[in-house]
Amino acid sequence: MFKKRRDGEYIKPKDAIQGIMPYLMPNRTEAEVYLHDTIDVTDLLEYLEEKNEQLNDYKITIFHAFVTAIAKTIYNRPALNRFIAGKRLYQRKEVTISFVAKNKFSDDAEERIIVLKVDEDMNLEDISKKIYHDVAKVRKEGKNSLDDVLKFFTKLPRWLLSFVMWIFRKLDFYGLVPKSITEGDPNYTTVLVSNLGSIKSNPCYHHLNNYGTNSIFVAIGEIRDHNVIDDNGKIDKRKIVEVGITLDERIGDGFYFAKSFKLVNYILENPHLLDEKVNRKVDYEN
């Protein structure tokens, strides 16, 4: 009975190691692994510049491209869209990516969470439009679906709020947290992305949370110049972005993770692939 969840299908562990890991490391924060990647975005920036020349209402940003590449990788590498809950492994039913949008770049500006559901027939332009309109809507309204719930809870006395959160953790264990709460919560999304490049910062390795089902956190750094020596011994000036990735190792293994993020790199270095539907199979060198 309790194997069933609204947001995922139960997956039998592939081997004894995967089956025992949730018991050896019951908390997600105990199972964090960290990856670092450097991606050449020179061709991507040229590609975006050409596309944006044809647009008037909004501009496709490098962040939109990264979100699309991540979504495309999830569809191509579906084991990334798994999570551990109640010490069991599940395949998530949807691909969702969340991120924070600030009303303005200031220390005291409020943060709003955006949860983006990526359907299999979407491409870069679809995702870019969705992000643009969702961010504009949240900034105009000043809140998202989760804000009112959180504000209500934070007004409770500490002892009562602690008890309420204990109940929520039990509900979370069995997959019984109401959809009205989980649908706007980044802790229940496939990937949580932080665009640190927008504030001219380097990427970090962000922690995961024990509450919820989120298994991947991606932090994107700023665009930097990088000199490369070509085959003729000349300096080739390139543009790069560094990325910090945190994963729950209980959902997969290092081999699968490494191949998956090679695919992210490959997509961004071949940006024409972003025009295709995110569920289209990508053939790339392993």
N, C-alpha and C positions, 0 to 999 in steps of 0.2 A: 504493500500500500504506500509506504512512505518513500519508495523509490521514485514515485511519480512527482514531477514538478511542472508548473505552468511554463517555465522559461527554458526547460531543457529536457533532453532524453537521456536516460541512464545508459552509460557505456560500461561494459565489462572490462576490467583492467586487462591489458595485453599480456601481462606476466605477473609473477608473484611480487616483484620489486615494486611495480606501480601500485599493486593492490595493498601493500603494507605501508607505503609512504605516508598516506594520510593519518595513519596511527602513530608512526614514528615522528612525524612533523604535523601535528593536528592544526597548527596555525599557519596561515598563509605567509606571515612575516618570517616564519622559520624556514620557509622553502624558497626564499627569494634568490634568484641568480641574476647577474648583471652582464650586459653586453654593451660594447662600445663600437660604433661604426662611424666611418667618415665617408660621406657621399659627395661625389663630384656633381655639382648642379649647374655647370657651365652651359651645357646644351639645354637643360631644363629652363633656365632663365631666358635664353633666346627663344625657345618655344613659347613660353608664356608671354613674352613681349609681342610676338607675332599674333597670338590669339587675342590679346587685349587690344590690339589695334582695330579689331573688328567689333569691339564691345563698347557700348556707351553707358548703360545703366549701372554697371558694376565692373570690377576688375577681378580676374582670377589671380590669386596669390600663391606664393610658394607653399604656404600652409595648406591651402586647398589641395594642391598637388600631393603633398605628403599624406594627407588624410585619404585621398583617392588611392594612392599606392598601397597604403596600409590595408584599406578595405579590399583591394584587388588581391593582395597577398592572403588575406583571411579566406577569401573565397577559393583561392587556389590551394591553400594549405589549411584545410578545415580543422585539423587538430589544435590549431591555435585558438579556436573558438570554443574551447572546453574550460570547465571550471570544477573545482572541488567544493562540494557542499554536503554537510552531514557525513563527512568522511567517504563520500562516494563521488565518482567521476561522471560528469554530464557533458553532453554536446549541446551547446546553446542553440536555440531555435532561430535566432535573429542575429544579424551583424549590426552592432551598435557601437558608435564611437562618441566619446564625450570629451568636452574641453571647457575651460573657463573663459568667459568674456567679461572684461572690466568695462564699466560705463565710461571711464576715462583713465588715462595714465597718470594717476596720482596715488599717494600712499593711502589716503582715506576713501578712495573710490570703492564702491561695493562690487562684489564679484557675483556673476550669474553663471549657472551651469547650463550648458547646451548639450542635449543628448540627440545625436543624429542617427536615425535608423537608415541604413544603407541597403536598399533593395538591389537584387541581383542584376537588374537591367539598367542601373544608373552608370553614368560615366563622369568624367571630370566636370563638364559643364553643368550636369544635373546636380552634382554634389556641391559645386561652388555656389550655384544659385540658392540651394537649400541652406547652406551655411550663412550666406549673405542675408537672406530674408529672416532666418531664425534669430541671428544676432541683432538685426535691426528691430525685430519684434520685441525681444527681451529687453533691449535698451529703452525702447519706447514705453513699454508697460512697466518696466522697473522690477519685474519678478518673473519667476518661472513656476511650474506646477508644484515644486517642492518647497518653495520659500515660505508659504503660509503655514505648512505643516511644521517646518523647523522653528519658525517664530513662536508657534503655539507651545511646542515642547520646551523651548528654552525659557519660557516664563514660569515653568513649574518649579517647585522647591527642589533642591538638590536630591533629597532622599527619594522623592517621588519620580524625578527624572531618571535616577539610577535604576529604580525598580522598573520603569517603563522600558528602558534600554535593555534590561535583563530579559524582559518578555520578548522584545524584538529580536534579541540574539537567539532565543529559543525558536521563535517563528522562522528566523533565517535558517537555522539548522535543518528544519524540516521543509523549507521552501514554502512557507505559509504567509510571508509578508504580503500585505495587500498590493495589488497592481497599482493602485492610486499613489502609492509611496515609491515603489521600485521603478516605475516608468520614467521618473525624472531624476533618479539617483545615479550618479556616475559609478557608484560602487557595484552597480548591477549591469555594467556595460562590458562589451568585449575588450575594448582598449580605451584607456584614458590618456589623452595627449596634452602635453603642455608645450606651448609655443614660446619658449624662452627667448628665441631669436627676435621676437617682437619688442623685447625690452633690452636688446643688445647684450644678451647674457649667454654664457656657455651652458651646455646641457648639464643636467645633474642625474644622479640615480635616485629616483623618488621611490619611497616605500610603497608597498601594496597595503591593503587593509584586510584585517581578519573578517570584518563584517562585509557581507555581500558576496558577489561572484566574480568580480573583476580580477583577471589573471595577468594583465599586461599593462604596463605604464611606459609611455614613450615621451621623452623630453627632447625637443628639437632646439638646437643652438642657432646662433646667428650666422649669416653668410660671411665667409672670410676669404681673403685672397690666399692662394697657395701656388708656389712656383714648382714646376715639374721640369726635369731635364728630359727632352725628347730624344728620339733615336739619333738625331743629328748633333746632339750635344748642345742644342739651343734651349733657352729658358722658355717654357710655355706657361703663361699665366692662367691659372684656373680659379674657379670659384668652388668652395667646398662648404659643407654643413656637417657638423658633428652631431651625433645622436646618442643619447643614453637610454638604455632599455632595461626595464626590470620585469622579470617573469616569474611565475609560479612554476618551479621545476617539476611539480607533481603532475602537470598536465601533459608533459612530453619529455623528450630527452635532448641532450646537447646537439646531437646530429640533426634532429628535426628542426630545432631552433636555428642552427647555423644556416641550413639550406633555406629556411624561410626568409631570413633577413638578407641573404644574398639575392633573393628574389625582389625584395623591396628596393635594394640598390640597383638591380638590373632594370626595373621598371622606371625608376627616376632618371637613370642614365639613358634610357630609350623612351623619351616622353610621349612619342606618338602612341604608345600603348595605353596611355591615359584616356585616349579618345574612345577606346573600346569599352564595352560593358564590363563591369567589374568581375562578373562570373566567367568571362571568357578565359580559356586555358592559355597560359603563357609558357612557351617553350624557351628554356634558357639553359645555358651551360651550368652544370653542377660542379 
